[in-house]
Amino acid sequence: MRRLTFIVIGLAALYGGYWFIGATALSKGIDAQISAMKADGWTVQTTDLTTEGFPSRFDTSASDITLGTPDRGVIWRVPFAQANALSYRPNEVILVLPEHQELDIDGKTYEVQSDGLKASASIAANTTLDLTNFTAQTGPLSVDGLTGELVSVSNGIVALRPSGPAPLTYDVYANLDGLTLPAGLRRLLDPTSALPETFAQSTIDGTVTLAAALDRHALTAADGPQIDAFKINGMTLTWGKLSLRATGEVTIDSAGIPTGKLTLSAQNWSQMLDIAVKAGIIDQAFVRTVMNMAMLMAGGSTDLTVPVSFQNAMMSLGPIPVGPAPRFR
């Protein structure tokens, strides 16, 4: 019995030593990351940065956090944030965020209100800490600006993970229930209020290829992750009687110009075309041509399937150019 007691005490001492070594290494790693970001011009301010949870957890928390990009174009402020991990799985982290956050974007302040916003992430056990899995989910969430509520959802989930052996390619999935657009945009797109305030469905499933890996170095990149290509396996937007589905694949060059093709399937396409014109997606000069072509392709039906092509910096609906292609950089 005495021998067993000594063994238990010894194992407990070893495990306690492991926790203190791990907590110290974690603190040093966080300090090094903050120093690297500051050296690259980021604004990083925080108080009460601590790691607790002995002996089974690494619970790292910080208060009064301010994080700003080097050009000061984006500044994020939160009263606190906490990252929790089991001590025997330190590379699997749960991030807990407060109900209220502030974002300054190009000098304009936005308030984010959320209920149950949290995220989980897994990182590889290497020196660059490559992201291997990420999921964020929330209950009711809204973004408010000076003019009132800009966008809101009743609940949502976003997930990302590396896509098999393909380098720098990630599977992406997002679903937002009860998506509400800004009031001003709704009035522009739907001036007669014929459509409901919220989208019935907003879902996208696809892959994205980035110019660089999502690792610890991505946190100090001034321009954020750059997209080199994306593939849409399935996308559905349902707004009242309007429904838009999309599939396709697009590559993006160093200037942000896309090349590729998407296939769009629209229900009640004529009303959707009117919305695309009001949103500036289709140039006014091409409206009549696009309308005539769509009527011919639809054959009198309210449903329409049409390819949207991006080539030579132009966007075409079927064989008809409809204006300059959007820039992604």
PLY file of the C-alpha trace (Angstrom):
ply
format ascii 1.0
element vertex 329
property float x
property float y
property float z
element edge 328
property int vertex1
property int vertex2
end_header
0.00 0.00 0.00
2.84 2.37 0.90
4.49 1.69 -2.46
1.23 2.45 -4.29
0.89 5.69 -2.33
4.38 6.78 -3.37
3.62 5.91 -6.98
0.42 7.99 -6.94
2.22 10.91 -5.30
5.01 10.64 -7.85
2.62 10.61 -10.79
0.73 13.58 -9.35
3.98 15.49 -8.97
4.98 14.70 -12.55
1.58 15.80 -13.87
1.71 18.99 -11.79
5.16 19.70 -13.16
3.87 19.13 -16.69
1.06 21.66 -16.11
3.40 24.36 -14.81
5.86 23.78 -17.66
3.00 23.88 -20.19
1.46 27.01 -18.67
4.83 28.76 -18.68
5.47 27.78 -22.31
2.00 28.99 -23.27
2.52 32.36 -21.61
5.90 32.79 -23.29
4.39 31.85 -26.66
1.60 34.41 -26.28
4.09 37.11 -25.26
6.28 36.27 -28.26
3.30 36.44 -30.62
2.22 39.82 -29.22
5.77 41.14 -29.59
5.93 39.92 -33.20
2.62 41.59 -34.04
3.70 44.86 -32.46
6.95 44.72 -34.43
4.87 44.41 -37.61
2.90 47.53 -36.70
-0.17 45.99 -35.08
-1.81 47.61 -32.08
-2.11 45.06 -29.26
-3.30 46.18 -25.84
-4.61 44.03 -22.99
-4.66 43.74 -19.22
-4.81 40.81 -16.78
-3.38 38.24 -19.20
-3.31 35.05 -17.13
-3.35 31.25 -17.48
-5.17 29.19 -14.86
-6.97 25.85 -14.59
-4.48 23.68 -12.69
-4.25 20.75 -13.02
-6.57 19.65 -15.84
-6.98 22.77 -18.01
-5.15 25.66 -19.60
-7.61 28.55 -19.29
-6.06 31.74 -20.68
-7.97 34.96 -20.28
-7.37 38.65 -20.95
-9.30 41.85 -20.27
-9.66 45.21 -22.03
-8.43 43.92 -25.38
-7.70 46.26 -28.30
-6.39 44.81 -31.54
-5.70 47.04 -34.56
-4.26 46.39 -38.02
-1.02 48.16 -38.99
-2.88 50.67 -41.18
-5.42 51.29 -38.37
-8.16 50.46 -40.86
-9.69 47.85 -38.53
-9.70 48.03 -34.73
-11.37 45.38 -32.54
-12.25 46.04 -28.91
-13.69 43.59 -26.38
-13.90 43.73 -22.57
-12.53 40.19 -22.28
-11.78 36.97 -24.15
-10.95 33.50 -22.92
-9.27 30.50 -24.56
-9.81 27.14 -22.85
-8.07 23.83 -23.51
-7.67 20.51 -21.71
-4.12 20.18 -20.44
-3.69 16.84 -22.23
-5.05 18.36 -25.49
-3.52 21.83 -25.52
-3.85 22.15 -29.32
-7.67 21.99 -29.18
-8.97 25.35 -28.02
-12.42 26.77 -27.25
-12.64 30.56 -27.57
-15.29 32.35 -25.51
-16.23 35.92 -26.48
-18.42 38.49 -24.70
-21.92 39.53 -25.73
-20.71 43.00 -26.73
-17.85 43.81 -29.12
-16.79 46.94 -30.99
-15.33 47.19 -34.49
-13.85 50.34 -36.01
-13.61 50.00 -39.79
-12.14 52.95 -41.70
-13.10 55.29 -38.88
-16.69 54.07 -38.49
-17.72 52.28 -35.31
-19.92 49.18 -35.30
-21.29 47.35 -32.30
-21.67 43.57 -32.33
-24.24 42.05 -29.97
-24.39 38.27 -29.69
-25.80 35.51 -27.55
-23.72 32.37 -27.15
-20.96 33.30 -29.60
-18.09 30.85 -29.30
-15.52 29.16 -31.48
-13.38 26.04 -31.39
-10.09 25.52 -33.18
-7.49 22.80 -33.54
-3.90 23.56 -34.44
-1.06 21.32 -35.55
1.68 20.48 -33.08
4.41 22.25 -35.08
6.31 25.53 -34.86
3.98 27.38 -37.25
0.76 26.21 -35.50
-1.13 25.43 -38.73
-4.90 25.56 -38.37
-6.42 22.08 -38.73
-10.04 22.82 -37.83
-12.18 25.85 -37.01
-15.87 26.18 -36.10
-17.74 29.26 -34.92
-21.37 29.32 -33.91
-23.75 31.83 -32.40
-27.30 32.41 -31.31
-28.93 35.76 -32.12
-26.30 38.18 -33.43
-26.57 41.72 -34.76
-24.21 44.37 -36.08
-25.26 47.97 -35.42
-23.86 51.20 -36.82
-24.63 54.88 -36.39
-27.72 54.52 -38.59
-29.10 51.55 -36.66
-29.02 47.81 -37.20
-27.00 46.79 -40.24
-27.29 43.02 -40.31
-28.51 40.27 -38.01
-29.00 36.51 -37.82
-31.09 34.36 -35.49
-28.31 31.75 -35.35
-25.41 30.69 -37.49
-22.43 28.43 -37.95
-19.20 28.77 -39.93
-16.73 25.90 -40.30
-13.35 25.51 -42.00
-10.83 22.68 -42.26
-7.97 21.66 -44.60
-9.24 19.88 -47.69
-7.33 16.61 -47.87
-3.87 16.61 -49.45
-4.42 19.75 -51.57
-1.99 22.45 -50.33
-3.48 25.64 -48.90
-7.01 24.47 -49.76
-9.75 24.46 -47.13
-13.29 23.15 -46.97
-15.69 25.94 -46.03
-19.28 25.72 -44.82
-21.58 28.45 -43.56
-25.25 28.54 -42.64
-27.04 31.65 -41.37
-30.65 31.40 -40.22
-32.85 34.49 -40.17
-30.38 36.68 -42.08
-31.58 40.29 -42.20
-30.04 42.89 -44.50
-29.55 46.57 -43.59
-32.78 48.57 -43.84
-31.34 50.92 -46.46
-30.21 48.04 -48.66
-33.58 46.31 -48.29
-35.36 49.49 -49.43
-33.06 49.71 -52.45
-33.51 46.08 -53.45
-37.17 45.80 -52.47
-38.72 49.31 -52.54
-42.31 48.00 -52.37
-41.59 45.71 -49.37
-42.88 42.72 -51.32
-40.26 40.46 -49.75
-39.94 39.44 -46.09
-37.38 41.09 -43.80
-35.35 37.89 -43.37
-33.89 35.25 -45.65
-35.39 31.80 -45.17
-32.08 30.12 -46.06
-28.48 31.28 -46.51
-26.10 28.37 -46.99
-22.78 27.87 -48.77
-20.61 24.75 -49.08
-17.33 24.83 -50.97
-13.56 25.07 -50.90
-11.17 28.00 -50.92
-7.49 28.05 -51.88
-5.36 30.68 -50.15
-2.06 32.27 -51.09
-0.56 31.34 -47.71
-1.31 28.91 -44.92
-3.58 29.75 -42.01
-0.98 29.64 -39.26
0.50 31.94 -36.65
2.14 34.04 -39.36
-1.31 34.83 -40.80
-2.04 36.82 -37.64
0.67 39.32 -38.54
-0.12 39.60 -42.26
-1.17 43.19 -42.92
-3.53 42.36 -45.80
-5.01 39.20 -44.32
-5.47 35.86 -46.13
-5.55 36.30 -49.91
-7.81 34.03 -51.98
-6.27 32.37 -55.05
-9.30 30.26 -56.00
-12.68 29.12 -54.76
-15.10 26.36 -55.65
-18.80 26.40 -54.79
-20.19 22.90 -54.37
-23.56 24.32 -53.42
-24.97 27.69 -52.42
-28.59 28.53 -51.65
-30.15 31.91 -50.89
-33.91 31.96 -50.34
-35.66 35.30 -49.86
-39.43 35.02 -49.91
-40.42 33.61 -53.32
-36.92 34.22 -54.68
-34.38 31.42 -54.62
-30.86 31.45 -56.01
-28.58 28.43 -56.24
-25.00 28.37 -57.47
-22.16 25.99 -58.27
-18.86 26.57 -60.03
-15.16 27.29 -59.77
-13.14 30.50 -60.08
-9.42 31.34 -59.91
-8.11 34.78 -58.94
-4.87 36.36 -60.18
-2.49 38.62 -58.28
-4.51 41.71 -59.29
-7.71 40.20 -57.90
-9.27 39.54 -61.32
-11.36 36.33 -61.45
-11.39 33.73 -64.23
-13.87 30.87 -64.32
-17.54 30.04 -64.43
-20.48 29.81 -62.05
-23.81 28.22 -62.86
-26.77 30.07 -61.36
-30.28 28.66 -61.01
-32.92 31.24 -60.15
-36.59 31.00 -59.26
-38.61 34.11 -60.19
-35.61 35.26 -62.20
-37.12 38.51 -63.54
-37.53 39.95 -60.06
-34.05 38.73 -59.18
-32.65 40.40 -62.30
-34.22 43.67 -61.21
-32.52 43.30 -57.81
-29.15 42.62 -59.50
-29.48 45.83 -61.52
-30.36 47.89 -58.43
-27.41 46.41 -56.57
-25.06 47.41 -59.40
-24.13 43.83 -60.28
-25.38 44.30 -63.85
-24.52 47.46 -65.76
-27.55 49.55 -66.79
-26.26 49.60 -70.38
-26.73 45.84 -70.67
-30.12 45.51 -68.95
-32.28 45.24 -72.08
-29.90 42.78 -73.74
-29.73 40.61 -70.63
-33.51 40.70 -70.19
-34.11 39.59 -73.79
-31.56 36.79 -73.51
-32.99 35.60 -70.18
-36.53 35.53 -71.60
-35.28 33.46 -74.52
-33.38 31.01 -72.28
-36.24 30.68 -69.78
-38.77 29.91 -72.52
-41.61 31.54 -70.64
-40.75 29.87 -67.31
-40.17 31.75 -64.06
-37.16 29.49 -63.45
-33.84 30.06 -65.20
-30.43 28.36 -65.21
-27.59 30.34 -66.75
-23.77 30.32 -66.71
-21.93 33.37 -65.41
-18.41 33.58 -66.86
-15.41 35.66 -65.80
-12.78 36.24 -68.47
-10.43 39.07 -69.46
-11.63 41.16 -66.48
-15.22 41.04 -67.79
-18.32 39.24 -66.53
-20.73 37.57 -68.97
-24.21 36.18 -68.46
-24.37 33.35 -70.96
-22.81 34.78 -74.16
-23.64 38.41 -73.26
-21.11 40.68 -71.46
-22.78 42.43 -68.51
-19.94 44.59 -67.20
-16.53 44.50 -65.49
-15.78 41.49 -63.30
-15.67 42.16 -59.55
-12.22 42.58 -57.98
-11.29 40.29 -55.08
-8.16 42.21 -53.95
0 1
1 2
2 3
3 4
4 5
5 6
6 7
7 8
8 9
9 10
10 11
11 12
12 13
13 14
14 15
15 16
16 17
17 18
18 19
19 20
20 21
21 22
22 23
23 24
24 25
25 26
26 27
27 28
28 29
29 30
30 31
31 32
32 33
33 34
34 35
35 36
36 37
37 38
38 39
39 40
40 41
41 42
42 43
43 44
44 45
45 46
46 47
47 48
48 49
49 50
50 51
51 52
52 53
53 54
54 55
55 56
56 57
57 58
58 59
59 60
60 61
61 62
62 63
63 64
64 65
65 66
66 67
67 68
68 69
69 70
70 71
71 72
72 73
73 74
74 75
75 76
76 77
77 78
78 79
79 80
80 81
81 82
82 83
83 84
84 85
85 86
86 87
87 88
88 89
89 90
90 91
91 92
92 93
93 94
94 95
95 96
96 97
97 98
98 99
99 100
100 101
101 102
102 103
103 104
104 105
105 106
106 107
107 108
108 109
109 110
110 111
111 112
112 113
113 114
114 115
115 116
116 117
117 118
118 119
119 120
120 121
121 122
122 123
123 124
124 125
125 126
126 127
127 128
128 129
129 130
130 131
131 132
132 133
133 134
134 135
135 136
136 137
137 138
138 139
139 140
140 141
141 142
142 143
143 144
144 145
145 146
146 147
147 148
148 149
149 150
150 151
151 152
152 153
153 154
154 155
155 156
156 157
157 158
158 159
159 160
160 161
161 162
162 163
163 164
164 165
165 166
166 167
167 168
168 169
169 170
170 171
171 172
172 173
173 174
174 175
175 176
176 177
177 178
178 179
179 180
180 181
181 182
182 183
183 184
184 185
185 186
186 187
187 188
188 189
189 190
190 191
191 192
192 193
193 194
194 195
195 196
196 197
197 198
198 199
199 200
200 201
201 202
202 203
203 204
204 205
205 206
206 207
207 208
208 209
209 210
210 211
211 212
212 213
213 214
214 215
215 216
216 217
217 218
218 219
219 220
220 221
221 222
222 223
223 224
224 225
225 226
226 227
227 228
228 229
229 230
230 231
231 232
232 233
233 234
234 235
235 236
236 237
237 238
238 239
239 240
240 241
241 242
242 243
243 244
244 245
245 246
246 247
247 248
248 249
249 250
250 251
251 252
252 253
253 254
254 255
255 256
256 257
257 258
258 259
259 260
260 261
261 262
262 263
263 264
264 265
265 266
266 267
267 268
268 269
269 270
270 271
271 272
272 273
273 274
274 275
275 276
276 277
277 278
278 279
279 280
280 281
281 282
282 283
283 284
284 285
285 286
286 287
287 288
288 289
289 290
290 291
291 292
292 293
293 294
294 295
295 296
296 297
297 298
298 299
299 300
300 301
301 302
302 303
303 304
304 305
305 306
306 307
307 308
308 309
309 310
310 311
311 312
312 313
313 314
314 315
315 316
316 317
317 318
318 319
319 320
320 321
321 322
322 323
323 324
324 325
325 326
326 327
327 328
